[in-house]
Amino acid sequence: MEEISAPDILIVGAGISGLSTAVGLHRLGIRSMVLESSETLRATGFAFTTWFNAWKAMEALGVSHHIRSLHDRLQGWVVGPISAGNPSKEMIFPESEEYESRCVQRKLLLEALADELPQGTIRFSSKLVHIESSGHYKMVHLSDGTILKAKVLVGCDGVNSVVGKWLGFKNPATTARLAIRGLTHFPAGHGFGQKFFQFYGNGVRSGFIPCDHNTVYWFLTHSSPEIDEETNPEDLKEFVLSKLKDLPENIKSVVETTDLDSMVMSRLKYRPPWELLWANITKDNVCVAGDALHPMTPDIGQGGCSAMEDGVILARCLGEAIKANKNLQGETEDENESYKRIEQGLKKYAGERKWRSIDLITTAYTVGFIQQSTGKWMNLFRDRFLSSFLSRLLLKKSHFDCGSLAP
């Protein structure tokens, strides 16, 4: 086994939260290394909807202008039943920044964040397998035998986080629901305009969202026993089309023209909110962010948005702690004082993220339960009274400003 030198801060996972944290630290003049298990950047899920809170985070990170230039702003929301019956309802978004929404391709966002980092910050093919303590440091063991010494260890390694397990987190809870996602490209333009189309009912929730003039992201979540994770792509597409049979032809054409390799399916997981009440979001000089902290169902579109919130707030809290390690004469504090300040900085981050995470997880699960209900009376109540309320609830949860990187 080989021990090599590395920056004091190690971030596990080059996803949205990991790269956001690294960019935030870089903006503050603090070096870090991002460990990514794959050979390249991964963009699972294809795209996600960004709301007010995501744009505030991107502005803090300095990538908002570039991402805006690549994606169309959504002008409104069309919500209706997935089966023939009640008409759809439309909500037009005001022009104010509180209602800015775009469907952002994950690949483009990750590339934009990665491009902001110094060469060599991301270490690919670096899979974390074990963590051990050594005084004030953590020894990070990789699958290739390499050992890295970390003064701060940040777990942004997803729902099955190794860092999260070290902190004592249990495996996320598994729902009965599966999510099928796809991305379709129309060379001559899709003709959908700039609206978010959402359909629900009969145990299904589906959405179709333009990313730009040529690209449409779509999803369908369900709890049907007809298919599982082993279903082949052809049968998967036929299943989706069977659930959309009553929708307009232009909507169904999005799925019909999706390449099979541009579709994925995964089971939805979430962190039971009560676990966060007593869980160790941080311990010593270790913490978690993103899906490693708050995996949630996608029903309010806040997974990727809140991951960027995490990155900005964590970078700010670490920046305060690390920059405070030098006194007014420029002399560095001793190791014990430095360790205590980092520990306090991570605790501050945990305090800021705990209740926000609990709120988002709970709201997402509740909205998903209501929207995918198959009960007659629940359907009637939802279709007539709840659809507008739920749409506004989603927007309300996005009205959060993570603030700038500077305290």
Secondary structure, 3 states (H helix, E strand, C coil): CEEECCCCEEEECCCHHHHHHHHHHHHCCCCCEEECCCCCCCCCCCEEEECHHHHHHHHHHCCHHHHHHHCCECCEEEEEECCCCCCCEEEECCCCHHHCCEEEEHHHHHHHHHHCCCCCCEECCCCEEEEEEECCEEEEEECCCEEEEECEEEECCCCCCHHHHHHCCCCCEEEEEEEEEEEEECCCCCCCCCEEEEEEECCEEEEEEECCCCEEEEEEEECCCCCCCCCCHHHHHHHHHHHCCCCCHHHHHHHHCCCHHHEEEEEEEECCCCHHHHCCCEECCEEECHHHCCCCCHHHCCHHHHHHHHHHHHHHHHHHHHHCCECCCCCECCHHHHHHHHHHHHHHHHHHHHHHHHHHHHHHHHHHHHHCCCCHHHHHHHHHHHHHHHHHHHHHHHCCCCCCCCC
